[in-house]
Amino acid sequence: MKSRVTPFKRWDVEDNYDVIVIGSGIGGLTTASLLSRLAGMKVLVLEQHYEPGGFTHTFKRPGFEWDVGVHYIGGVHPKTMLGKLFDLITDGTLSWEDMGEVYDRAIVGDFSFDFRKGRKNLVADLKAAFPDEHDAIDAYFARVKEATQASGMFFLEKLLPPAISALIGGQVTANFDKIASKTTEEVLDGLTDNALLRAVLTTQWGDYGLPPSRSSFAMHAMVAAHYFYGAYYPVGGSSRIAESILPVIEEAGGKVLVRATVSSVLVENNTAVGVKMEDGREIRAPFIVSNAGASNTFEHLVPPSVRQKFGLTDVFRKVRPSAAHLCLYLGFDETADALGLERANLWITPDEELDHNIARSARESSAPLPVVYVSFPAAKDPDFTRKFPGKATVEAITNVRNMRWVAKWETPWKQRGNDF
C-alpha cells in the first residue's frame, strides 16, 4: 500500500480520532505508528510543512535529490533493538544499505583518520596513529562504555510510575547524572594533552550539535558508541523512512496531513483536549501528543495561562539555542563512480583548535570555516542511479555562530538574489 500525502485543506477532518500528533518528525511518526500497530488507535498527524518526515525528508530539483537531515544511522542491522524498532514501525518495508568498512573520515589540517567499522578496529587504528597514547585511548573507551551503560538506567527511570520515580529515581540515575554533568572537553582533558587525538575523538561533535567545551560527555559517548559497529543509509534515500511509516498509520484508519498548521493546543481543566488550526477550525481527541519540540510546544502552542500556572515560562528562558548551520547542496551531471565519490562522510577542520576557530568565525565573517561536514548520498544509496541516471549529489554543512553574517537574507524563499 503506497500512501499519498494529503493537504489539510483537502481533507474533511472530523473529531473521530483517538490521538492527535502535532508534527511529523521521526518522533511523531514513530509514536503514531506504534499507537496504530500496537494499540489499534486511529491517529491524526498534523504537519505544517508540505512534506512529512521532519529531518528525514528530502528535497528535489529537476534531476536531483538531497537529504536535509538523515545522512547516516548506526545500529540498524536486523539483530539490534533499533533495527527491530524500524521493522516494527515500517512493517518491515524499509531497507538499509551498509556504508562499508569506513563510515567517517576525520581530516584535521593535513592529518587524516578513518573511522573503521568495529570497536576493536577503531581502537587498533587509533593506537597505530597515536602510539604514545595507548593508555589514554583505553581510558577513553572505558569512559564511553561506562556512560552508555549508565544511560540505560537513565532511560529505564523514565518508564517508572511517577510515585516510584520520585522515591528511587535519583538513585537509579545517579551515575548517569554525574557523567552527564561533565563536558566532553573536561573528560578528555583528564585523559590526554594530545590536542590532535582529542580533535579526532570528538570529530563527530556535529552529530549532536555542540563542540566539546559545551557538550555533555554523556551525549558524546552515546553518539560515538552508536557508530562503533558501522553506519547505514536508507535504500531509496532518507524520505523512504516517512514513506514506509505512513501506510502503517493509514491501515489503522489514521491519516497524516501536510500544510496543517496548529495555532494552539486546546486545554480544559488542565487537560489537553484538542487543537485549534490556523484557519480557526478545532479538532478534538482524547489524547494530544506534540512532536513540535518543547520550546515550540510550551512557548507557542500551550496557552500563556497554562505556562504560568505550571511555572514553564521561567524554564524556557533558561534554554539556550543550539548552533545554526549553513548547507550547500551540489548536483553534478556525472555519476558518483565517475567522480570517484566514496560512501564515507568527511569531517574537515583546519586544525586542532576547534573552540578557537568557532569563536573566531563568530567574530570575523572571512575567518576559515571551523568545521565542514561533507556527505555523498549518491554514493551511499544503491537506488540513486536508478532514480537519477547520470547524476550525483553532494552535501556540505558548516556551523554558524553569528547570525549577523546571514541576516540580510532573511527574506522569502527563492527571493534572495544573486548574492545569496
WOVEN-V865297 format. One record per helix or strand of 3 or more residues. SS is the DSSP state (H for helix, E for strand). FROM is the first residue (numbers start at 1). LEN is the number of residues. Records with the same first field share a line. If there is no record, write none. Layout:
BEGIN
SS: FROM-LEN + FROM-LEN
END
This chain:
BEGIN
H: 8-3 + 26-14 + 54-3 + 81-10 + 119-11 + 134-24 + 162-11 + 174-7 + 184-6 + 195-7 + 203-5 + 217-10 + 239-13 + 294-8 + 304-6 + 312-6 + 336-4 + 354-10 + 377-4 + 384-4 + 403-3 + 407-3
E: 17-6 + 43-4 + 58-4 + 64-4 + 96-3 + 102-7 + 111-6 + 231-4 + 255-4 + 262-7 + 271-7 + 282-9 + 324-9 + 345-5 + 372-4 + 392-9
END
